[in-house]
Structures are given as C-alpha cells and as structure tokens.
C-alpha cells in the first residue's frame, strides 16, 4: 500500500483534492439543491479520476469502469435521497 502511494502520489493527491474540495463546498453550502449539484459533480469527478488513473496505469477494462460508475452513482442516489 505504501509503495503504491509513493509511486502514484500525484494521482492520489488529485483524488484527495477532488474529494476535499467537494466536501468543503458541500458542508459550507446551505442550499440543498446546490449541495446535491456539488455532490454530483464530485461523484462525476471521482468516476473520471478512476478511469484516467487506470488508463495511465494501462489496466483499464470495463469492470473497472463499471465499478467506479456504480460507486459514484450510489453516492449520488444516497445523497439525493437524503437531501431532496
């Protein structure tokens, strides 16, 4: 795990920035509609990050795309149900 973090530090730094930025905007936003939009954009950015990360690693396949997509969509559905 540590070796993976060291060799892909820049990739994981981008993921951390995406998630932290989305989380900070989400927490500081009083409007539920905007919170839902922020969470959706963050989930889409997470999906794109996963696809680009595995594309750079040259191990991208349809199972990975489905996995990242389902996790992102699950987060959108759960937050949408909680907020709207």
N, C-alpha and C positions, 0 to 999 in steps of 0.2 A: 504494500500500500504506500509506504513512504517513498519507495523507488518510483512508483507511478506518479506520485505528486511532484517529485523532483523533475522527472523527465517531461511532464506536461504542466508545469507550473503556470505558464501563460494561459493555457486553456482553462484551467480551474480558476484562475484569477478572474477571467472574463465571466465565468459562471457565477462566481461569488458576487461580482459587481452587479450582474443582472438581477440576482435574487435579492441582494441588499437594497438596491435602488427601488425595485418593485415593492419590497416590504416597507421601506421608509415612506414612500409615496402613499401606499395603501393605509398605513397607520395614521398618517397625518392628514388624510382626506376625510372630511365629514360627510360628503355626499355618497350615498350607497351606489348610485349609478356609475359615478366616476371610479369608485373602489372596484366595481365589477369590471370596468374597462381596463383599469390598471392591472388587475389580476389576470385578465385575458391576454393582455399584451405581454405580461411577464411569462405566462404559460407558453405563448407562441414563441417568445424569445428562447425559452428553455428547450422547446422542441427543435428549433433551428440550430441552437448551440449543439445539441446532441448529434444531430445529423452532420453538421460541419466538423465536429470533433472526430466522429468515426470516419468521415470521408478523408480527413487529414491522416488518420491512422491506417487508412486503406483496408478497413474491416467493416465497411458499411454494407448491410444487407437489409432485406425487407423486414426481418424480425426486429431489428434494432429500430427501424423507423416506426413500426407498429408500437413497440414498447414505449418509446418517447412520446408518441402521439397519444397513446392511451393514458399515460400518466398526466400529460398536460391537459387532456380533455377531462379527466377525472377531477383535477383541481379546479377547472372552470365550472364544472357541474356542481361540485360541493360548495364552492364559494358563492356561486349563483343561487343555489338553494338557500344558503344561509343569509344572503344579503337581500335578495329580491322577494 
